[in-house]
């Protein structure tokens, strides 16, 4: 079994130690850092499979570390783990391509499940490249096992949240989904966040899609429909 390496940025030592211990028990190799500068230095010296970042840490913030990762290690999945639950910060994190955003306090089990889900996506992506498991629809291919989308054989490099939004819309063409329905599909029914988070994901998704296929239904939500 592969031992995934996780970079864990958290300045509160007790929280860091407790959550890191749960991650280690689950089989992950965890490198702990307490400030943003150390996180950047560690990213420059070592390789990781995953990053968990607090935002309000000494010196360089977790959002700045996320920005560095999005530029220099765009393949690295990132979960933001923070006490900041305001809409603006969540939207900013997703604009910088965070894969998930978890508000503290968090159950260690929930954190483990979020990490496992995102890493499973990467595992299937690596193991199903040549299986022919994709479904063709108007030039857009969805590989459900690998959690990826392609257009004319080119990987669109979606985040997990972007993929899940596209998946549910594509599976039900022309059906309108409210933002709350999309939140439930992407994050689960127990997740509380502003519906603007969905708008941010859709905005980023539209930038990556080469066709105009996600339509806004004013006052309701979104639907999948290709418009020339």
Backbone torsions as a table, in degrees:
resi	resn	phi	psi	omega
1	UNK	NA	134.2	-179.3
2	UNK	-68.3	136.1	175.6
3	UNK	-97.9	105.7	-177.8
4	UNK	-74.7	143.2	179.7
5	UNK	-102.4	125.2	-176.8
6	UNK	-117.2	131.2	170.4
7	UNK	-93.6	124.2	-175.9
8	UNK	-119.7	108.2	177.8
9	UNK	-98.9	115.1	-179.5
10	UNK	-159.5	125.5	-175.6
11	UNK	-88.1	-16.9	177.0
12	UNK	-85.5	108.9	-169.7
13	UNK	-60.1	-40.8	-177.4
14	UNK	-64.2	-45.9	178.3
15	UNK	-61.5	-45.0	-178.4
16	UNK	-60.1	-45.3	-176.7
17	UNK	-66.9	-42.8	-178.2
18	UNK	-65.0	-50.2	-178.2
19	UNK	-67.9	-37.7	177.9
20	UNK	-62.9	-37.0	179.5
21	UNK	-64.4	-41.8	176.8
22	UNK	-62.1	-41.8	179.0
23	UNK	-63.2	-40.3	179.8
24	UNK	-66.7	-42.0	178.4
25	UNK	-60.2	-34.5	179.5
26	UNK	-77.3	-2.8	175.1
27	UNK	103.9	7.3	179.5
28	UNK	-91.6	148.6	173.1
29	UNK	-95.2	120.2	-170.6
30	UNK	-116.0	127.6	171.9
31	UNK	-106.1	119.1	-175.3
32	UNK	-99.6	135.7	173.9
33	UNK	-135.9	151.0	-174.0
34	UNK	-109.4	-2.6	178.0
35	UNK	-148.3	162.4	-174.3
36	UNK	-65.9	-37.5	-179.8
37	UNK	-62.9	-42.9	178.7
38	UNK	-65.0	-35.6	177.9
39	UNK	-62.4	-44.7	179.1
40	UNK	-63.8	-44.1	179.6
41	UNK	-62.0	-40.2	-179.9
42	UNK	-67.1	-39.4	177.9
43	UNK	-64.4	-31.3	179.2
44	UNK	-76.9	-21.5	-175.0
45	UNK	-103.2	-25.1	-173.9
46	UNK	-131.0	167.2	176.6
47	UNK	-112.6	145.8	-177.2
48	UNK	-135.2	161.7	176.9
49	UNK	-102.9	-12.0	-172.9
50	UNK	-163.2	152.6	174.9
51	UNK	-135.8	136.7	172.9
52	UNK	-118.1	120.7	-171.5
53	UNK	-124.7	123.7	165.0
54	UNK	-75.8	157.5	-178.1
55	UNK	-96.1	-52.6	-176.3
56	UNK	-85.9	85.7	178.8
57	UNK	-125.7	160.8	-178.8
58	UNK	-59.5	142.3	176.1
59	UNK	73.0	-125.5	179.5
60	UNK	-65.2	130.6	-176.5
61	UNK	-78.4	164.8	176.0
62	UNK	-62.8	-31.8	177.0
63	UNK	-66.5	-35.7	177.1
64	UNK	-69.3	-36.6	175.4
65	UNK	-65.2	-41.3	177.0
66	UNK	-59.5	-42.2	178.5
67	UNK	-61.1	-42.1	177.9
68	UNK	-61.4	-43.9	-179.6
69	UNK	-63.8	-42.4	-177.6
70	UNK	-63.0	-27.0	179.7
71	UNK	-88.4	-46.4	-171.2
72	UNK	-98.4	-23.2	-180.0
73	UNK	-138.4	60.2	-173.7
74	UNK	-63.1	-17.9	178.6
75	UNK	-81.0	-8.8	-174.3
76	UNK	-83.9	117.6	177.9
77	UNK	-68.3	142.0	-177.3
78	UNK	-134.1	131.6	171.2
79	UNK	-113.5	129.5	174.2
80	UNK	-89.3	127.1	-179.7
81	UNK	-122.4	107.1	-167.4
82	UNK	-151.9	158.8	174.7
83	UNK	-83.9	-8.7	-178.4
84	UNK	-79.7	110.8	-178.2
85	UNK	-108.0	9.7	-177.3
86	UNK	-72.9	152.9	-175.9
87	UNK	-60.3	-44.1	-175.0
88	UNK	-60.7	-43.0	-178.7
89	UNK	-68.4	-40.0	178.0
90	UNK	-61.8	-45.7	179.6
91	UNK	-62.1	-42.0	179.6
92	UNK	-61.3	-40.9	179.2
93	UNK	-63.5	-44.3	-179.6
94	UNK	-71.1	-29.5	174.0
95	UNK	-63.0	-27.8	177.9
96	UNK	-94.7	15.6	171.0
97	UNK	71.0	36.4	167.1
98	UNK	-64.8	144.5	179.5
99	UNK	-83.8	-26.1	179.3
100	UNK	-158.0	162.7	-178.0
101	UNK	-139.7	115.7	-176.1
102	UNK	-118.2	130.1	-178.3
103	UNK	-95.3	128.7	177.0
104	UNK	-77.0	151.4	0.6
105	UNK	-74.8	150.1	-177.6
106	UNK	-128.7	142.7	172.9
107	UNK	-69.0	132.1	176.9
108	UNK	-55.5	-34.2	179.6
109	UNK	-65.8	-42.0	178.4
110	UNK	-63.6	-42.8	178.0
111	UNK	-59.9	-45.0	179.2
112	UNK	-60.1	-41.7	-179.3
113	UNK	-65.9	-38.9	178.5
114	UNK	-65.2	-43.3	178.7
115	UNK	-62.8	-45.3	-178.8
116	UNK	-60.8	-42.5	-179.0
117	UNK	-62.6	-45.0	-178.1
118	UNK	-69.3	-40.4	179.0
119	UNK	-69.4	-31.5	177.1
120	UNK	-62.0	-37.7	176.7
121	UNK	-58.0	-46.9	179.9
122	UNK	-64.7	-36.8	179.5
123	UNK	-64.5	-46.2	179.7
124	UNK	-66.2	-33.5	177.7
125	UNK	-60.8	-41.6	-178.4
126	UNK	-73.5	-32.6	-171.4
127	UNK	-93.4	-9.8	-174.9
128	UNK	-121.1	22.5	-178.3
129	UNK	-58.0	-37.5	-171.8
130	UNK	-113.0	21.7	-175.0
131	UNK	-85.8	-19.1	-175.4
132	UNK	70.2	38.5	-176.5
133	UNK	-93.5	9.9	-173.8
134	UNK	-86.7	155.0	176.1
135	UNK	-110.0	127.9	-177.2
136	UNK	-91.4	130.8	174.6
137	UNK	-151.8	115.2	179.6
138	UNK	45.3	46.0	176.7
139	UNK	82.1	-10.9	-178.7
140	UNK	-100.9	129.7	-178.9
141	UNK	-113.7	133.7	176.7
142	UNK	-116.5	118.8	175.9
143	UNK	-101.2	99.5	-173.0
144	UNK	-70.4	-29.8	178.0
145	UNK	-71.3	-36.8	-177.0
146	UNK	-92.6	-3.7	-178.4
147	UNK	54.1	48.6	179.3
148	UNK	-140.7	158.3	177.8
149	UNK	-123.5	142.4	179.1
150	UNK	-130.3	153.5	172.4
151	UNK	-133.0	119.9	-174.5
152	UNK	51.0	46.7	177.2
153	UNK	70.2	5.2	177.7
154	UNK	-99.3	125.9	179.1
155	UNK	-67.4	127.5	-178.4
156	UNK	-81.8	-6.8	174.8
157	UNK	54.6	53.5	178.4
158	UNK	-80.6	149.7	167.9
159	UNK	-71.9	167.6	179.9
160	UNK	-59.9	-43.3	-179.0
161	UNK	-63.7	-42.6	178.0
162	UNK	-62.0	-42.8	179.7
163	UNK	-61.3	-45.8	-176.3
164	UNK	-65.0	-35.6	175.7
165	UNK	-65.5	-47.9	179.1
166	UNK	-61.7	-40.4	-178.5
167	UNK	-59.2	-50.4	-176.8
168	UNK	-68.1	-36.1	177.7
169	UNK	-68.2	-41.5	-177.8
170	UNK	-68.8	-32.9	179.6
171	UNK	-70.5	-18.7	-178.5
172	UNK	-133.1	67.5	-175.9
173	UNK	-57.4	138.0	178.3
174	UNK	72.1	-5.2	174.0
175	UNK	-81.3	134.9	-178.0
176	UNK	-88.9	129.8	176.7
177	UNK	-113.1	131.4	175.6
178	UNK	-72.2	163.8	178.1
179	UNK	-62.7	-38.4	179.3
180	UNK	-65.8	-36.8	175.8
181	UNK	-63.5	-39.9	178.7
182	UNK	-69.3	-36.9	175.1
183	UNK	-59.8	-45.2	179.3
184	UNK	-60.8	-40.0	-177.6
185	UNK	-69.9	-40.3	-174.4
186	UNK	-82.2	-46.2	-171.1
187	UNK	-108.0	-16.0	-176.4
188	UNK	101.8	157.4	-173.5
189	UNK	-71.2	-17.0	-178.7
190	UNK	-92.0	3.3	-175.7
191	UNK	-90.8	131.6	-178.9
192	UNK	-112.6	119.4	176.3
193	UNK	-157.9	166.3	177.9
194	UNK	-71.4	146.2	178.2
195	UNK	-69.1	-11.9	175.7
196	UNK	-65.6	-23.2	176.7
197	UNK	-60.8	-40.5	177.4
198	UNK	-64.3	-41.8	178.3
199	UNK	-58.7	-39.1	179.1
200	UNK	-65.5	-44.5	178.0
201	UNK	-61.8	-42.0	180.0
202	UNK	-64.7	-40.7	178.2
203	UNK	-59.8	-46.1	179.4
204	UNK	-66.5	-38.1	179.5
205	UNK	-64.3	-42.9	179.3
206	UNK	-61.6	-34.8	178.2
207	UNK	-63.4	-31.7	-175.9
208	UNK	-89.5	-22.7	-178.5
209	UNK	-81.7	130.2	-179.5
210	UNK	-81.5	-1.9	178.6
211	UNK	-126.0	154.8	178.5
212	UNK	-87.3	95.0	-171.4
213	UNK	-131.7	-5.3	176.7
214	UNK	-111.8	111.1	-174.1
215	UNK	-104.5	141.5	177.0
216	UNK	-87.8	130.3	171.8
217	UNK	-105.5	104.8	-170.9
218	UNK	-56.0	128.7	178.4
219	UNK	81.6	-3.2	-177.9
220	UNK	-123.0	-65.4	-176.6
221	UNK	170.2	-130.3	-174.1
222	UNK	-136.9	156.4	174.6
223	UNK	-143.4	159.3	175.6
224	UNK	-93.7	119.0	175.6
225	UNK	-159.8	122.4	-178.4
226	UNK	-76.9	126.7	179.1
227	UNK	-122.7	125.4	-179.9
228	UNK	-80.2	NA	NA
